[in-house]
């Protein structure tokens, strides 16, 4: 950085600057950015404009990008109070809340506009020829490749969505092997590919030159390809909104239906598929929340505005209060952030200057299981998995709304506790650790935890009286925040969040354009800041933000609390099956996967399956 280009301007005299709360803040600017350009940009923003200005804020809870968008929007509305803003969405369940988040700084009247033409959305499923009674994940649905290839043949152009990059690569190779003649008209698209490659694929889709593209969420949003007639979803999407969003990539023209075909990777996902279709039909779309007061983004915003022409601190503070995320920002917090931008905060003065089941789909899945418990198999997916569900009911019980199923099983490896809240993977991580920590307070024990979207397993060498523990408040939501942080290595989780906060706020510098700095280098730098703040500046707001994000985002404590309250209110059905049930089996396999190689795992799973099938046939 150099001295300002116009250092004779009194507004740039930093030596005589008053207190942060009432000063006019200016930052030294690089000589390559003339002051006149910043001034003209600011003046241009105040002039009448007739062209739309897009803000691609794709999700309320999408990392840091929406916050920067909303801060920029607040800046524009401060300059032009009559600014008109439009928000577009087809997959938000809480539109009124989203409207408030987007339009908080906007003074113009609010009008809700809905499309007059109904959009047909077809959700169907490719049901495998054979259904296993003891499902387990990990094989990526490869048994469905031929069926998917035949379905792709029927459409002009198709998108095949996967949930991970590795699955994307595997499915691309498998489809190419199944249809060698597709060479040149089948492509791959995910975030790790070079941008030029991705743009080539997108042009091919738009021009109708490609038959099929296997992709990840990189093609979820912001792209319109008219030739696409059909979408395939490999595995469950774990959310209604995402399924609808991906379905909307097809039939992207007035009057044309959108069609998404779910390709289950194991039998339990057939139930999810039926639940997802019913949730779409009933428009049971997930609500989204938004985090509050991310200080790393605020630091970045203050620096940006200072370099872009400067700001009056009082005016900017008032401007921030008109945004939804910073509406409760205190003067003390704003002054701290301003001081941090100027000098690095109290600690750094020495230097001179960081995919889960959504509740709607989980509830719909439990409703499907309740139908099965009553002997109602009125969906093709339910009929396909009827042998599995009937065996689960015979050996134990089926989870359903208002019923929490707990299974206790003694094996050669120890005592197993299975619980099926259907709260999603992230919540089950916290729930498993929480319950293990609570029971071990009175009787020490070491637990191995396995989780999936449907439930979790606790394995321990010692036996516990789980019925008594449940009776004595094991599932109580009281003292949840304290217990959940005590049950996990919260400091390590907080450090992981702080790394991203340090990066966004500018504490660590990744690299100049064209240069590369290793992840280990900037992680070490952010770790050093973290330790310094922990030891010498525990009131640092960036540190507090990391702790808050661990609870609200890393662990999603709100979802854990909701799940725990529901578990505590539900009727607990505790069973003691002699063999692992169809719901327990994938949890056992999931834990084994972390211990043995893929080849050894497959052999062991085959032996376990053979033994369980013999028991099921008796």
FENBELCOR-V437206 format. One record per backbone hydrogen bond with DSSP energy under -0.5 kcal/mol. CO is the residue of the C=O (numbers start at 1). NH is the residue of the N-H. If there is no record, write none. Layout:
# FENBELCOR-V437206
<<CO | NH> <CO | NH>>
This chain:
# FENBELCOR-V437206
<<4 | 7> <6 | 9> <9 | 12> <10 | 13> <12 | 14> <13 | 16> <14 | 17> <19 | 22> <19 | 23> <23 | 25> <23 | 313> <25 | 311> <30 | 33> <32 | 34> <34 | 37> <34 | 38> <35 | 39> <36 | 40> <37 | 41> <38 | 42> <39 | 43> <40 | 44> <41 | 45> <42 | 46> <43 | 46> <43 | 47> <44 | 47> <52 | 54> <55 | 57> <56 | 58> <59 | 62> <61 | 63> <62 | 66> <64 | 67> <64 | 68> <65 | 69> <66 | 70> <67 | 71> <68 | 72> <69 | 73> <70 | 74> <71 | 75> <72 | 76> <73 | 77> <74 | 78> <75 | 79> <76 | 80> <80 | 83> <81 | 107> <93 | 95> <94 | 98> <95 | 99> <96 | 100> <97 | 101> <98 | 102> <99 | 103> <100 | 104> <101 | 324> <103 | 106> <111 | 113> <116 | 118> <118 | 120> <120 | 258> <121 | 123> <122 | 124> <122 | 260> <124 | 262> <125 | 127> <139 | 142> <141 | 144> <142 | 145> <144 | 148> <145 | 149> <146 | 150> <147 | 151> <148 | 152> <149 | 153> <150 | 154> <151 | 154> <152 | 155> <157 | 229> <157 | 230> <158 | 213> <159 | 161> <159 | 232> <160 | 215> <161 | 234> <164 | 168> <165 | 169> <166 | 170> <167 | 171> <168 | 172> <169 | 173> <170 | 174> <171 | 175> <172 | 176> <173 | 177> <174 | 178> <175 | 179> <179 | 182> <180 | 183> <182 | 185> <182 | 186> <185 | 211> <185 | 212> <187 | 214> <189 | 216> <190 | 193> <194 | 198> <195 | 199> <196 | 200> <197 | 201> <198 | 202> <199 | 203> <200 | 204> <201 | 205> <202 | 206> <203 | 207> <204 | 209> <204 | 210> <205 | 208> <211 | 158> <212 | 187> <213 | 160> <213 | 215> <214 | 189> <215 | 162> <216 | 219> <217 | 220> <217 | 221> <224 | 226> <225 | 228> <227 | 157> <228 | 251> <230 | 159> <231 | 261> <232 | 161> <232 | 234> <233 | 235> <233 | 263> <238 | 358> <239 | 243> <240 | 244> <241 | 245> <242 | 246> <243 | 247> <244 | 248> <246 | 249> <247 | 250> <251 | 253> <253 | 256> <258 | 122> <259 | 231> <260 | 124> <260 | 262> <261 | 233> <262 | 126> <262 | 264> <263 | 235> <265 | 141> <266 | 269> <267 | 270> <267 | 271> <268 | 271> <268 | 272> <269 | 273> <270 | 274> <271 | 275> <272 | 276> <273 | 277> <274 | 278> <275 | 279> <276 | 280> <277 | 281> <278 | 282> <279 | 284> <280 | 283> <283 | 285> <286 | 93> <293 | 295> <294 | 298> <295 | 299> <296 | 300> <297 | 301> <298 | 302> <299 | 303> <300 | 304> <301 | 305> <302 | 306> <303 | 307> <304 | 308> <305 | 310> <306 | 27> <306 | 309> <311 | 25> <311 | 313> <312 | 316> <313 | 317> <314 | 318> <315 | 319> <316 | 320> <317 | 321> <318 | 322> <319 | 322> <320 | 323> <324 | 327> <325 | 293> <326 | 329> <330 | 334> <331 | 335> <332 | 336> <333 | 337> <334 | 338> <335 | 339> <336 | 340> <337 | 341> <338 | 342> <339 | 343> <339 | 345> <340 | 344> <344 | 348> <346 | 349> <347 | 350> <348 | 351> <349 | 352> <354 | 500> <354 | 501> <358 | 362> <359 | 363> <360 | 364> <361 | 365> <362 | 366> <363 | 367> <364 | 368> <365 | 369> <366 | 370> <367 | 371> <368 | 372> <369 | 373> <370 | 374> <371 | 376> <372 | 375> <375 | 377> <379 | 383> <380 | 384> <381 | 385> <383 | 386> <385 | 389> <386 | 390> <387 | 391> <388 | 392> <389 | 393> <390 | 394> <391 | 395> <392 | 396> <400 | 403> <402 | 571> <403 | 400> <403 | 405> <404 | 573> <405 | 420> <406 | 575> <407 | 418> <409 | 411> <409 | 416> <411 | 414> <414 | 411> <414 | 416> <415 | 460> <416 | 409> <417 | 458> <418 | 407> <419 | 456> <424 | 428> <425 | 429> <426 | 430> <427 | 431> <428 | 432> <429 | 433> <430 | 434> <431 | 435> <432 | 436> <433 | 437> <434 | 438> <435 | 439> <436 | 440> <437 | 441> <438 | 441> <439 | 443> <446 | 461> <448 | 459> <450 | 457> <453 | 424> <454 | 422> <455 | 452> <456 | 419> <457 | 450> <458 | 417> <459 | 448> <460 | 415> <464 | 466> <465 | 469> <466 | 470> <467 | 471> <468 | 472> <469 | 474> <470 | 473> <473 | 476> <477 | 480> <479 | 483> <480 | 484> <481 | 485> <482 | 486> <483 | 487> <484 | 488> <485 | 490> <488 | 490> <489 | 492> <489 | 493> <490 | 494> <491 | 495> <492 | 496> <493 | 497> <494 | 498> <495 | 499> <496 | 500> <497 | 501> <498 | 502> <499 | 503> <500 | 504> <501 | 505> <502 | 506> <502 | 507> <502 | 508> <503 | 506> <508 | 510> <512 | 515> <518 | 522> <519 | 523> <520 | 524> <521 | 525> <522 | 526> <523 | 527> <524 | 528> <525 | 529> <526 | 530> <527 | 531> <528 | 532> <529 | 533> <530 | 534> <531 | 535> <532 | 536> <533 | 537> <537 | 540> <540 | 544> <541 | 545> <542 | 546> <543 | 547> <544 | 548> <545 | 549> <546 | 550> <547 | 551> <548 | 552> <549 | 553> <549 | 554> <550 | 555> <551 | 557> <556 | 559> <556 | 560> <557 | 561> <558 | 562> <559 | 563> <560 | 564> <561 | 565> <562 | 566> <563 | 567> <564 | 568> <565 | 569> <566 | 570> <570 | 572> <571 | 404> <571 | 573> <572 | 574> <573 | 406> <573 | 575> <575 | 408> <581 | 585> <582 | 586> <584 | 587> <584 | 588> <585 | 589> <586 | 590> <587 | 591> <588 | 592> <589 | 593> <590 | 594> <591 | 594> <592 | 595> <592 | 596> <597 | 601> <598 | 602> <599 | 603> <600 | 604> <601 | 605> <602 | 606> <603 | 607> <604 | 608> <605 | 609> <606 | 610> <607 | 611> <608 | 612> <609 | 613> <610 | 614> <611 | 615> <612 | 616> <613 | 617> <615 | 618>>
